[in-house]
Amino acid sequence: MEMFSPMRNLLLDLKEKNYQNRTIGLIENGTWAPNSAKCMKDIISTMKNIKLLEPVVTIKSTLKDSDRENLVKLAEEILKG
């Protein structure tokens, strides 16, 4: 119910290396890891000057039209910087 172990390891490695001053967008698998975005946010919140973009995209099972819309919204936010 948490995040994929390699993702947790990556985030903890980034935290250890003082990852900061970045903009991040999150995409989670809501089927097998419905709490992953919360878990990722918990780790990211301890990093300095991280801007977390919205929306957090949750994909359950297969990509749906509403998921595509949220992915486009997230991509637009990434492009804004």
C-alpha positions in Angstrom: 0.0 0.0 0.0 3.0 2.3 0.1 5.3 3.4 -2.7 7.5 1.1 -4.8 10.7 0.3 -2.9 13.1 1.6 -5.7 11.2 4.9 -5.7 11.5 5.2 -2.0 15.2 4.5 -2.3 15.6 7.1 -5.1 13.9 9.8 -3.0 15.9 8.9 0.1 19.1 9.0 -2.0 18.1 12.4 -3.4 17.4 13.7 0.1 20.8 12.4 1.3 22.5 14.3 -1.6 20.7 17.5 -0.5 18.4 17.6 -3.5 16.8 21.1 -3.6 15.6 24.0 -5.6 13.5 21.9 -8.0 10.0 21.5 -9.4 8.4 18.1 -9.1 5.3 16.5 -10.5 3.9 13.2 -9.1 2.2 10.3 -10.8 1.0 7.4 -8.7 -0.5 4.0 -9.4 -3.7 4.1 -7.5 -4.4 0.4 -7.9 -1.5 -1.3 -6.1 -0.1 1.7 -4.3 -2.9 4.1 -3.4 -0.8 5.9 -0.7 2.3 6.3 -2.8 1.7 10.0 -3.5 1.3 10.7 0.2 4.4 8.7 1.0 6.4 10.6 -1.7 5.1 13.9 -0.5 6.2 13.0 3.1 9.8 12.5 1.9 9.8 15.4 -0.5 8.5 17.8 2.2 11.7 17.4 4.1 13.8 18.7 1.1 14.6 22.4 0.7 12.8 24.7 -1.8 10.9 22.0 -3.7 7.8 23.1 -5.6 5.3 20.3 -5.9 3.1 20.7 -9.0 -0.6 19.9 -9.1 -2.5 17.9 -10.0 -1.0 14.7 -8.6 -2.0 12.2 -11.3 -3.5 8.9 -10.0 -3.9 6.1 -12.6 -5.9 3.0 -11.6 -5.5 -0.1 -13.6 -5.5 1.4 -17.2 -5.2 4.9 -18.5 -8.6 6.6 -18.8 -9.6 9.7 -20.5 -9.8 11.6 -17.2 -6.2 10.4 -16.5 -5.1 11.8 -19.8 -6.7 15.2 -19.0 -4.8 15.2 -15.7 -1.5 14.2 -17.4 -2.0 17.1 -19.8 -2.7 19.5 -16.9 0.5 18.3 -15.2 2.5 18.7 -18.4 1.3 22.2 -18.7 2.3 23.0 -15.2 5.8 21.5 -15.9 6.1 23.7 -18.9 5.2 26.8 -16.9 8.2 26.0 -14.7 
